[in-house]
Amino acid sequence: MSKKTEPPPHPEFRLWLTSMSVDYFPQTILHNSLKLTSEPPKSIKSSMLRVYSNMNASKLDKAFYEDSSKPHVWQPLFLSLSFFHAVVRERRRFGPLGWNKMYDFNDSDLRISMR
């Protein structure tokens, strides 16, 4: 019996894979891949700047932010939400001294809270 050969993948083929750091993830895939990470900012100020710059980069978030019928209420509320997000992210760095249960209030959580 002859072994059936698979055609090579298309040159434009890309696979985006997300994985937590676990022991059972195949090491060969990890070693042969390009790794991308998104580290949270190191201070409250840089976190606030990141939130506003990401919002301006996203057309949907920017439109949502600017299309408020009550901007004098919405803008301070969003500033408070962004500050809360920055403080939660900053407190995570202190481990058990920061929170008694770890929770990663990430950018997706911020976006959902904003909407």
C-alpha positions as CSV (number, residue, x, y, z in Angstrom):
1,M,0.0,0.0,0.0
2,S,1.3,3.4,-0.8
3,K,1.1,6.2,1.7
4,K,-1.2,9.0,0.7
5,T,0.6,12.4,0.8
6,E,-1.2,15.5,1.9
7,P,-0.8,18.6,-0.2
8,P,1.2,21.4,1.4
9,P,-0.8,24.2,3.0
10,H,-1.6,27.3,1.0
11,P,1.2,30.0,1.3
12,E,-1.3,32.5,2.7
13,F,-2.6,30.1,5.4
14,R,-2.4,31.6,9.0
15,L,-3.6,30.0,12.2
16,W,-4.2,32.2,15.3
17,L,-4.2,30.0,18.3
18,T,-4.9,31.0,21.9
19,S,-3.9,28.9,24.8
20,M,-3.4,29.2,28.5
21,S,-0.1,28.1,30.0
22,V,-0.8,24.4,30.6
23,D,1.4,21.3,30.8
24,Y,-0.5,19.3,28.2
25,F,-0.1,21.8,25.3
26,P,2.2,20.2,22.7
27,Q,5.7,21.7,23.0
28,T,6.5,21.2,19.3
29,I,3.7,23.5,18.3
30,L,4.9,26.1,20.8
31,H,8.5,25.9,19.6
32,N,7.6,26.1,15.9
33,S,5.3,29.1,16.3
34,L,5.5,32.9,16.5
35,K,4.5,34.0,19.9
36,L,2.6,37.2,20.6
37,T,1.8,38.6,24.0
38,S,-0.1,41.6,25.2
39,E,1.2,42.7,28.6
40,P,-0.8,45.0,30.7
41,P,0.7,48.5,31.3
42,K,2.8,48.9,34.4
43,S,1.1,51.9,35.9
44,I,-2.3,53.4,36.3
45,K,-1.4,56.4,34.0
46,S,-0.2,54.1,31.2
47,S,-3.3,51.9,31.6
48,M,-5.6,54.9,31.3
49,L,-3.7,56.1,28.2
50,R,-3.9,52.6,26.7
51,V,-7.7,52.5,27.3
52,Y,-8.3,55.8,25.5
53,S,-5.9,55.1,22.7
54,N,-7.5,51.7,22.1
55,M,-10.9,53.3,22.1
56,N,-9.8,55.8,19.5
57,A,-8.3,53.0,17.3
58,S,-11.5,51.1,17.3
59,K,-14.2,52.7,15.1
60,L,-17.0,50.9,16.9
61,D,-15.9,51.9,20.4
62,K,-15.2,55.5,19.3
63,A,-18.6,55.8,17.7
64,F,-20.2,54.4,20.8
65,Y,-18.3,56.8,23.0
66,E,-19.1,59.9,20.8
67,D,-22.8,59.1,20.0
68,S,-24.0,59.5,23.6
69,S,-27.2,61.6,24.0
70,K,-25.8,62.9,27.3
71,P,-22.0,63.4,26.9
72,H,-21.8,65.5,30.1
73,V,-22.9,62.4,32.0
74,W,-21.3,59.7,29.9
75,Q,-17.8,61.0,29.6
76,P,-17.1,61.3,33.4
77,L,-18.7,57.9,33.8
78,F,-16.4,56.4,31.2
79,L,-13.4,58.1,32.9
80,S,-14.4,56.5,36.2
81,L,-14.8,53.0,34.6
82,S,-11.4,53.4,32.9
83,F,-9.9,54.4,36.2
84,F,-11.5,51.4,38.0
85,H,-10.1,49.1,35.2
86,A,-6.6,50.6,35.7
87,V,-6.7,50.2,39.5
88,V,-7.9,46.6,39.2
89,R,-5.1,45.8,36.7
90,E,-2.6,47.5,39.0
91,R,-3.7,45.7,42.1
92,R,-3.3,42.3,40.4
93,R,0.5,42.7,40.5
94,F,0.5,42.4,44.3
95,G,-1.0,38.9,44.4
96,P,-2.6,37.9,47.7
97,L,-2.0,41.4,49.1
98,G,-4.0,43.0,46.2
99,W,-7.0,40.7,46.1
100,N,-7.9,37.5,48.0
101,K,-9.2,35.9,44.7
102,M,-7.5,36.5,41.4
103,Y,-9.6,37.9,38.6
104,D,-8.2,39.4,35.4
105,F,-10.4,42.4,34.5
106,N,-9.2,42.5,30.9
107,D,-9.9,44.7,28.0
108,S,-12.9,42.6,26.9
109,D,-14.4,43.1,30.4
110,L,-13.9,46.8,30.1
111,R,-15.5,46.9,26.6
112,I,-18.6,45.0,27.9
113,S,-18.8,47.2,30.9
114,M,-18.6,50.3,28.7
115,R,-21.5,49.1,26.5
